[in-house]
Amino acid sequence: MEVHGDKQNPDLRIVDAPFGEFTDLVNFNQYIGWYDGLPDKTARISWSIKYKKPVVISEFGADALQGWHADALTRFSEEYQEDLYRKTIAMLRKIPAWRGVTAWILADFRSPRRVLPNVQDGWNRKGLIGQNGTRKKAFAVLKSFYDEIEQRAARGK
């Protein structure tokens, strides 16, 4: 699906695509708080989705260098990624038809286009697990979210 802003309201995201009427669900990537502003921007975002279908976010996330700690506004820190995960989940909960999400990505992986010295060094750092196999702080945020969904399902809600 195509996601674009609204000229009258910069905090409105419009989701639409010519083929949307033929799909079973609405699915798109979103990186508000990483490529589009800071994590606090997620609180201002509203969504206009043309189709009355389940919504699945196919990618979201932020880079974090496993083991590097700073405040939640310092890009590439575990705290930044952790804060963005919390705020993204809260933002997505406001979409009535929201039914699923996939973080980009489970583990850091080699990427020759990621060249920021002493941070990326040839790695895409959006993983929830660092290159050495250690879980980053955002892993616990997503796990807690999935645990909550599982507990609700077990209670039949």
C-alpha positions, -999 to +999 in steps of 0.1 A: +000+000+000+010+036-005+013+058+026+015+096+021+009+127+042-019+152+039-011+187+028-036+202+052-026+181+082+011+170+084+003+145+111-023+126+091-011+095+072-033+084+043-031+047+032-043+040-002-034+021-034-051+014-067-050-023-061-062-021-025-097-032-033-083-065-045-062-074-015-073-093+016-056-069+040-039-036+042-002-038+048+026-012+047+059-003+062+062+026+086+093+043+101+079+073+119+104+082+146+134+069+126+133+081+090+104+105+097+110+127+128+117+115+164+098+090+185+076+116+201+061+123+166+042+090+169+019+105+195+006+131+170+000+107+140-035+097+129-043+074+101-069+075+073-072+040+057-096+038+028-103+001+030-122-017+057-098-046+060-073-059+086-042-038+089-007-054+092+024-033+096+051-052+076+081-033+088+090-008+115+120-001+137+152+019+144+189+011+144+206+004+177+242-007+184+239-036+208+256-026+241+257+011+234+236+030+260+226+066+261+194+086+266+162+079+246+169+107+222+203+095+212+201+078+178+216+043+175+214+038+213+195+008+227+173+033+246+163+051+214+152+019+198+134+007+230+116+041+233+106+040+196+092+005+199+070+015+229+058+046+211+052+029+178+031+002+195+010+029+212+005+047+179-005+015+161-031+007+188-050+037+176-057+020+142-091+003+147-084-025+121-048-031+133-042-068+135-005-074+133+031-061+131+065-074+121+096-057+134+124-050+109+143-072+118+150-100+143+188-099+142+214-074+129+228-084+095+256-075+072+248-046+048+275-030+026+254+002+024+256+008+062+289+026+066+286+049+096+319+044+114+319+029+149+282+024+147+271+005+116+305-006+102+288-026+075+258-038+096+221-030+095+215-025+132+177-025+132+177-061+147+163-069+181+194-091+186+229-078+180+256-093+158+269-113+188+235-128+196+227-106+226+191-093+229+187-055+228+164-037+251+137-033+224+134-072+223+118-071+257+093-044+246+081-065+216+081-097+236+059-081+263+035-069+236+033-104+221+029-119+255+000-095+262-017-106+229-012-142+238-027-138+273-057-119+259-063-147+233-060-173+260-088-155+280-109-153+249-107-115+245 
